[in-house]
Amino acid sequence: MNKKKNIFFFLVLIILTNCSFDKKTGFWDGNDEEKRQISELEKAQSKTISTKSIYLSESEYKTEKNLSQKIKLTKPQKNLAWETYGKNNQNIVSNIHLSNIDNFFLKKKIGKNKFGLSKVTTNLLIYNNNIFVSDDTGTIYSVSQSGKINWKKNIYKKIYKKFYKILSFSINKNNIFVSDNVGFIYALNIDTGKIIWIKNHGVPLKSKMKVFDSKIFLINQDNRVLAINTNDGSMVWNFRSITSFIKSQNLLSLAISKNNDLIASTSTGDLLKINLKNGSLQWSLSTLKSSIIDATDFFQSSDIVLDGEDIIFSTQSSLFSYSLINGYMNWETNVDAIGQPIINNGNIFLVTENGFFVIVDQSNGKIISSNNILKILKVKKQSTSILGFIMGSGKVYALTHNGYLITSSALTGKTESSIKIADGFASNPVIVNGKMFLYTNKFKILGLN
């Protein structure tokens, strides 16, 4: 009953204090429309509401379990680039070769921490030995691994400077394609940062970007799935899903299968399979439990991972496996995850937001091991949460919001060490060429080997 009262309170508060963005689907230009867009942005960013606490206490996973079966891992594979959020279009990150993390070979402060949004994650991409990141003013930087800034680009006119920017970007065919929570989509030359084209969509973009087959795939704030031409930014097709009333900061997930299916997760808890070529819907399903059916506007999920015919992802209450072919559920396990579940040799490795490192059997969803990794920290430092994690040479490295890097064994599930290296982080860790790269909430790039 208390939960329903909380939901009702937040809905009433939003009705009284906030307005929905325009549902315009095409690209537009003009002073009147720009003024309207700026007015709506001002209202939305001044009334940002965190809804996570409504469900956190009731849905947290808090169970520890000793390892129940032997874990075998594949040989660590060398990774040469990180060109998109999730590493690839299937969001598969497995056991990546990592030489070590004993030495800092890079510490480079870039950008501004103007808005102090330390819990908002951004991209960290690496291509041709250059690092690509953005700050909360919307400036994109190309930085060499020696710390030299190759170029930086900020597209925003003065009237947009007062809004914080959450950017999503991907590298494809020597270009960087960018979208933001203001409504812009644009393309830059990767070598120079020169603008190739720019479009104002008019509605904030609220998903992580995927680029494939000369198209950019995104979801806007109104749960409209978009396919944008990479050559000029024109609309190829768009698919309208159910609109979510409350606009959150969380970026929604997209994935593209090796059979060219687009899988999208919307803010209403719907999972969609869409034809990549023409935008037609193949199937849709709701991932919400009946106990939170009234809470569709508060839906959050991990990244979607596609492994063969399995769709693996987590909501704020459960980890799911669905069939890519028909959308039927394979299994459901009552454990939540943040970031990107890691799949290796029939095992799923994940870390919950409240700090449990969990190993799950991919075939049936049974929990093999579970340990609270935050217990390695001093008691007064344990009041934090996990931002992201990655697997490197058989170890799982998790980042905390208060700046710790915690190392656990993927073979035993046990926590091994922790080290304080920042005040906090703004991005998931990535591993390229045997090195780990981190991006702090003070907009400092760190490199470890």
Secondary structure, DSSP 8 states (H G I E B T S, - for coil): -HHHHHHHHHHHHHHHH--------S----HHHHHHHHHHHHHHHHT----THHHHHHH-----B---S-------B----B-STTSSTT-----B-B--SS-EEEEEE-S--SS--TT----EEEETTEEEEE-TT--EEEEETTS-EEEEE----GGGTTS---EEEEEETTEEEEEESSSEEEEEETTT--EEEEEE-SS-B-B--EEETTEEEEEBTTSEEEEEETTT--EEEEEE----SS--S--B-EEE-TT-EEEEE-TTSEEEEEETTT--EEEEEE---GGGGGGGGG--B---EEETTEEEEEBSS-EEEEETTT--EEEEES----S--EEETTEEEEE-TTSEEEEEETTT--EEEEEEGGGGS-GGG-S--EEEEEEETTEEEEEETTSEEEEEETTT--EEEEEE--S-BSS--EEETBEEEEEBTTSEEEEE-
